[in-house]
Amino acid sequence: MEVFQKALMDTYHAGGIEFDWPCQVRIDEDMLVIEYLYNNELCTYRGHSIGNGHYRLNAVGFRGEGTLHRFAGGLFLEGFWVEEAEQGMWRIRLVDV
């Protein structure tokens, strides 16, 4: 399993764009976990592979779901999310700065 303790997430939604939001990513061929702090609360998305480099995720403890995609060996995850009444896109850079 690859672990990226200091990955950076960009989110795009109707309310604007947020760049370089710190997050942690754990990923392997079968599973993907994203964790980040929002308003001092830990937010977690967990999901499983639905094909080579494609993941479907669900929020843990709140209403949210999303997809993320990664080319083999790539340093980016990209996808779409829906959370409560909002929706948007996200891009995560898999780097440990």
TIRO-2110 file (N, C-alpha, C; in Angstrom, 1 decimal):
// TIRO-2110
0.8, -1.2, 0.0, N, 1, A
0.0, 0.0, 0.0, CA, 1, A
0.9, 1.2, 0.0, C, 1, A
0.5, 2.2, -0.8, N, 2, A
1.2, 3.5, -0.9, CA, 2, A
0.5, 4.4, 0.1, C, 2, A
1.3, 5.2, 0.9, N, 3, A
0.8, 6.1, 1.8, CA, 3, A
1.4, 7.5, 1.5, C, 3, A
0.6, 8.5, 1.3, N, 4, A
1.0, 9.9, 1.1, CA, 4, A
0.5, 10.7, 2.2, C, 4, A
1.4, 11.0, 3.2, N, 5, A
1.0, 11.7, 4.4, CA, 5, A
0.7, 13.2, 4.2, C, 5, A
1.3, 13.8, 3.1, N, 6, A
1.2, 15.2, 2.9, CA, 6, A
0.7, 15.5, 1.5, C, 6, A
-0.3, 14.7, 1.0, N, 7, A
-0.8, 15.0, -0.3, CA, 7, A
-1.6, 16.3, -0.3, C, 7, A
-1.8, 16.9, -1.5, N, 8, A
-2.5, 18.2, -1.6, CA, 8, A
-3.7, 18.1, -2.5, C, 8, A
-4.8, 18.6, -2.0, N, 9, A
-6.1, 18.4, -2.7, CA, 9, A
-6.6, 19.8, -3.2, C, 9, A
-7.0, 19.8, -4.5, N, 10, A
-7.7, 21.0, -5.0, CA, 10, A
-9.2, 20.6, -5.2, C, 10, A
-10.1, 21.5, -4.8, N, 11, A
-11.5, 21.2, -5.1, CA, 11, A
-12.1, 22.3, -5.9, C, 11, A
-13.0, 22.0, -6.8, N, 12, A
-13.7, 22.9, -7.7, CA, 12, A
-15.2, 22.7, -7.5, C, 12, A
-15.9, 23.8, -7.1, N, 13, A
-17.3, 23.7, -6.9, CA, 13, A
-18.0, 25.1, -7.2, C, 13, A
-19.3, 25.1, -7.1, N, 14, A
-20.0, 26.4, -7.5, CA, 14, A
-19.6, 27.6, -6.6, C, 14, A
-19.2, 27.3, -5.3, N, 15, A
-18.7, 28.3, -4.4, CA, 15, A
-17.3, 28.8, -4.7, C, 15, A
-16.6, 28.2, -5.5, N, 16, A
-15.2, 28.6, -5.8, CA, 16, A
-14.2, 27.5, -5.9, C, 16, A
-13.0, 27.8, -5.8, N, 17, A
-11.9, 26.8, -5.9, CA, 17, A
-11.0, 26.9, -4.7, C, 17, A
-10.7, 25.8, -4.1, N, 18, A
-9.7, 25.7, -3.0, CA, 18, A
-8.5, 24.9, -3.4, C, 18, A
-7.4, 25.5, -3.3, N, 19, A
-6.1, 24.9, -3.7, CA, 19, A
-5.3, 24.4, -2.5, C, 19, A
-4.5, 23.3, -2.7, N, 20, A
-3.5, 22.9, -1.8, CA, 20, A
-4.1, 22.5, -0.4, C, 20, A
-5.2, 21.9, -0.3, N, 21, A
-5.8, 21.5, 1.0, CA, 21, A
-5.0, 20.2, 1.4, C, 21, A
-4.4, 20.2, 2.6, N, 22, A
-3.6, 19.1, 3.0, CA, 22, A
-4.5, 17.8, 3.2, C, 22, A
-4.1, 16.7, 2.8, N, 23, A
-4.8, 15.5, 3.0, CA, 23, A
-3.8, 14.3, 3.1, C, 23, A
-4.4, 13.2, 3.6, N, 24, A
-3.6, 11.9, 3.6, CA, 24, A
-4.3, 10.9, 2.7, C, 24, A
-3.5, 10.2, 1.9, N, 25, A
-4.0, 9.2, 0.9, CA, 25, A
-3.3, 7.9, 1.2, C, 25, A
-4.2, 6.8, 1.3, N, 26, A
-3.7, 5.5, 1.3, CA, 26, A
-4.3, 4.8, 0.1, C, 26, A
-3.5, 4.1, -0.7, N, 27, A
-4.0, 3.6, -1.9, CA, 27, A
-3.2, 2.3, -2.3, C, 27, A
-4.0, 1.3, -2.8, N, 28, A
-3.4, 0.2, -3.4, CA, 28, A
-4.3, -0.3, -4.6, C, 28, A
-4.1, -1.4, -5.1, N, 29, A
-4.9, -1.8, -6.3, CA, 29, A
-6.4, -2.0, -6.0, C, 29, A
-6.7, -2.3, -4.7, N, 30, A
-8.1, -2.6, -4.3, CA, 30, A
-8.8, -1.5, -3.5, C, 30, A
-8.1, -0.7, -2.8, N, 31, A
-8.7, 0.3, -1.9, CA, 31, A
-8.1, 1.6, -2.0, C, 31, A
-8.9, 2.6, -1.6, N, 32, A
-8.4, 4.0, -1.5, CA, 32, A
-9.1, 4.7, -0.3, C, 32, A
-8.2, 5.4, 0.5, N, 33, A
-8.8, 6.1, 1.7, CA, 33, A
-8.2, 7.6, 1.6, C, 33, A
-9.1, 8.6, 1.7, N, 34, A
-8.7, 10.0, 1.7, CA, 34, A
-9.1, 10.5, 3.1, C, 34, A
-8.2, 11.2, 3.8, N, 35, A
-8.6, 11.8, 5.0, CA, 35, A
-8.0, 13.3, 5.0, C, 35, A
-8.9, 14.2, 5.5, N, 36, A
-8.5, 15.6, 5.6, CA, 36, A
-9.3, 16.3, 6.8, C, 36, A
-8.8, 17.4, 7.3, N, 37, A
-9.5, 18.1, 8.3, CA, 37, A
-10.3, 19.2, 7.6, C, 37, A
-11.5, 19.4, 8.1, N, 38, A
-12.4, 20.5, 7.7, CA, 38, A
-13.1, 21.0, 8.9, C, 38, A
-12.9, 22.3, 9.2, N, 39, A
-13.5, 22.9, 10.4, CA, 39, A
-13.1, 22.1, 11.7, C, 39, A
-11.8, 21.7, 11.7, N, 40, A
-11.2, 20.9, 12.8, CA, 40, A
-11.9, 19.5, 13.0, C, 40, A
-12.6, 19.0, 12.0, N, 41, A
-13.2, 17.7, 12.1, CA, 41, A
-12.5, 16.8, 11.0, C, 41, A
-12.2, 15.6, 11.3, N, 42, A
-11.6, 14.6, 10.4, CA, 42, A
-12.7, 14.1, 9.4, C, 42, A
-12.5, 14.3, 8.1, N, 43, A
-13.4, 13.8, 7.1, CA, 43, A
-12.7, 12.7, 6.4, C, 43, A
-13.4, 11.6, 6.2, N, 44, A
-12.8, 10.4, 5.6, CA, 44, A
-13.7, 9.9, 4.4, C, 44, A
-13.1, 9.6, 3.3, N, 45, A
-13.7, 8.9, 2.2, CA, 45, A
-13.0, 7.6, 2.0, C, 45, A
-13.8, 6.5, 1.9, N, 46, A
-13.2, 5.2, 1.6, CA, 46, A
-13.9, 4.6, 0.4, C, 46, A
-13.0, 3.9, -0.4, N, 47, A
-13.6, 3.2, -1.5, CA, 47, A
-12.8, 2.1, -2.0, C, 47, A
-13.4, 1.4, -3.0, N, 48, A
-12.8, 0.2, -3.6, CA, 48, A
-12.6, 0.4, -5.1, C, 48, A
-11.7, -0.3, -5.6, N, 49, A
-11.5, -0.3, -7.1, CA, 49, A
-12.7, -0.8, -7.9, C, 49, A
-13.0, -0.1, -8.9, N, 50, A
-14.0, -0.6, -9.9, CA, 50, A
-13.4, -0.8, -11.2, C, 50, A
-12.1, -0.9, -11.3, N, 51, A
-11.3, -1.2, -12.5, CA, 51, A
-9.9, -0.6, -12.3, C, 51, A
-9.1, -1.0, -13.1, N, 52, A
-7.7, -0.6, -13.0, CA, 52, A
-7.5, 0.9, -12.9, C, 52, A
-7.2, 1.4, -11.7, N, 53, A
-7.0, 2.9, -11.4, CA, 53, A
-8.2, 3.7, -11.2, C, 53, A
-9.4, 3.0, -11.1, N, 54, A
-10.7, 3.7, -10.9, CA, 54, A
-11.3, 3.3, -9.6, C, 54, A
-11.7, 4.3, -8.8, N, 55, A
-12.2, 4.1, -7.5, CA, 55, A
-13.5, 4.8, -7.3, C, 55, A
-14.5, 4.1, -6.6, N, 56, A
-15.7, 4.7, -6.2, CA, 56, A
-15.6, 4.8, -4.7, C, 56, A
-15.9, 6.0, -4.1, N, 57, A
-15.7, 6.3, -2.7, CA, 57, A
-17.1, 6.7, -2.0, C, 57, A
-17.1, 6.5, -0.7, N, 58, A
-18.2, 6.9, 0.1, CA, 58, A
-17.7, 7.6, 1.3, C, 58, A
-18.3, 8.7, 1.8, N, 59, A
-17.9, 9.4, 3.0, CA, 59, A
-18.2, 8.5, 4.2, C, 59, A
-17.4, 8.7, 5.2, N, 60, A
-17.7, 7.9, 6.5, CA, 60, A
-18.2, 8.9, 7.5, C, 60, A
-19.5, 8.7, 7.9, N, 61, A
-20.1, 9.5, 9.0, CA, 61, A
-20.9, 10.7, 8.4, C, 61, A
-20.9, 10.9, 7.1, N, 62, A
-21.7, 12.0, 6.6, CA, 62, A
-22.1, 11.6, 5.2, C, 62, A
-23.0, 12.3, 4.5, N, 63, A
-23.5, 12.0, 3.2, CA, 63, A
-22.6, 12.5, 2.1, C, 63, A
-21.9, 11.6, 1.5, N, 64, A
-21.0, 12.0, 0.4, CA, 64, A
-20.5, 10.8, -0.4, C, 64, A
-20.3, 11.0, -1.6, N, 65, A
-19.7, 10.0, -2.5, CA, 65, A
-18.9, 10.6, -3.6, C, 65, A
-18.1, 9.8, -4.2, N, 66, A
-17.2, 10.4, -5.3, CA, 66, A
-16.5, 9.3, -6.1, C, 66, A
-15.8, 9.8, -7.1, N, 67, A
-14.9, 8.9, -7.9, CA, 67, A
-13.6, 9.5, -7.9, C, 67, A
-12.6, 8.7, -8.1, N, 68, A
-11.2, 9.2, -8.3, CA, 68, A
-10.5, 8.2, -9.3, C, 68, A
-9.7, 8.7, -10.2, N, 69, A
-9.0, 8.0, -11.2, CA, 69, A
-7.6, 8.3, -11.2, C, 69, A
-6.7, 7.3, -11.5, N, 70, A
-5.3, 7.5, -11.5, CA, 70, A
-4.7, 6.6, -12.6, C, 70, A
-3.8, 7.1, -13.4, N, 71, A
-3.1, 6.3, -14.4, CA, 71, A
-2.0, 5.6, -13.6, C, 71, A
-1.6, 4.4, -14.1, N, 72, A
-0.6, 3.6, -13.4, CA, 72, A
0.7, 4.4, -13.2, C, 72, A
1.1, 4.4, -11.9, N, 73, A
2.3, 5.1, -11.5, CA, 73, A
2.1, 6.6, -11.5, C, 73, A
0.9, 7.2, -11.8, N, 74, A
0.7, 8.6, -11.8, CA, 74, A
0.7, 9.3, -10.5, C, 74, A
1.0, 10.5, -10.5, N, 75, A
1.0, 11.3, -9.2, CA, 75, A
-0.2, 12.2, -9.0, C, 75, A
-1.3, 11.9, -9.8, N, 76, A
-2.5, 12.7, -9.6, CA, 76, A
-3.7, 11.7, -9.5, C, 76, A
-4.6, 12.0, -8.6, N, 77, A
-6.0, 11.4, -8.6, CA, 77, A
-6.9, 12.5, -9.0, C, 77, A
-7.9, 12.2, -9.9, N, 78, A
-8.8, 13.2, -10.4, CA, 78, A
-10.2, 12.6, -10.4, C, 78, A
-11.2, 13.4, -10.1, N, 79, A
-12.6, 12.8, -10.1, CA, 79, A
-13.7, 13.8, -9.8, C, 79, A
-14.8, 13.3, -9.4, N, 80, A
-16.1, 14.0, -9.2, CA, 80, A
-16.6, 13.6, -7.8, C, 80, A
-17.2, 14.6, -7.1, N, 81, A
-17.8, 14.3, -5.8, CA, 81, A
-19.1, 15.0, -5.6, C, 81, A
-19.9, 14.4, -4.7, N, 82, A
-21.2, 15.0, -4.3, CA, 82, A
-21.2, 14.8, -2.8, C, 82, A
-21.4, 16.0, -2.1, N, 83, A
-21.4, 16.0, -0.6, CA, 83, A
-22.6, 16.8, -0.2, C, 83, A
-23.5, 16.2, 0.6, N, 84, A
-24.7, 16.9, 1.1, CA, 84, A
-25.4, 17.5, -0.2, C, 84, A
-25.5, 18.8, -0.3, N, 85, A
-26.2, 19.4, -1.4, CA, 85, A
-25.2, 20.0, -2.4, C, 85, A
-23.9, 19.8, -2.3, N, 86, A
-22.9, 20.4, -3.2, CA, 86, A
-22.3, 19.3, -4.1, C, 86, A
-21.8, 19.7, -5.2, N, 87, A
-21.1, 18.8, -6.1, CA, 87, A
-19.9, 19.5, -6.7, C, 87, A
-18.9, 18.8, -7.1, N, 88, A
-17.8, 19.4, -7.8, CA, 88, A
-16.8, 18.4, -8.2, C, 88, A
-15.6, 18.9, -8.5, N, 89, A
-14.5, 18.0, -9.0, CA, 89, A
-13.3, 18.2, -8.0, C, 89, A
-12.5, 17.2, -7.9, N, 90, A
-11.3, 17.2, -7.1, CA, 90, A
-10.1, 16.7, -7.8, C, 90, A
-8.9, 17.2, -7.5, N, 91, A
-7.7, 16.7, -8.0, CA, 91, A
-6.7, 16.6, -6.8, C, 91, A
-6.1, 15.5, -6.6, N, 92, A
-5.2, 15.3, -5.5, CA, 92, A
-3.8, 15.0, -6.0, C, 92, A
-2.8, 15.7, -5.6, N, 93, A
-1.4, 15.5, -5.9, CA, 93, A
-0.8, 14.6, -4.9, C, 93, A
-0.3, 13.4, -5.4, N, 94, A
0.2, 12.4, -4.5, CA, 94, A
1.7, 12.6, -4.3, C, 94, A
2.0, 13.6, -3.5, N, 95, A
3.4, 14.0, -3.2, CA, 95, A
3.5, 14.1, -1.6, C, 95, A
4.7, 13.9, -1.1, N, 96, A
4.9, 14.1, 0.3, CA, 96, A
5.9, 15.3, 0.3, C, 96, A
5.4, 16.5, 0.5, N, 97, A
6.2, 17.7, 0.5, CA, 97, A
7.1, 17.8, 1.7, C, 97, A
END
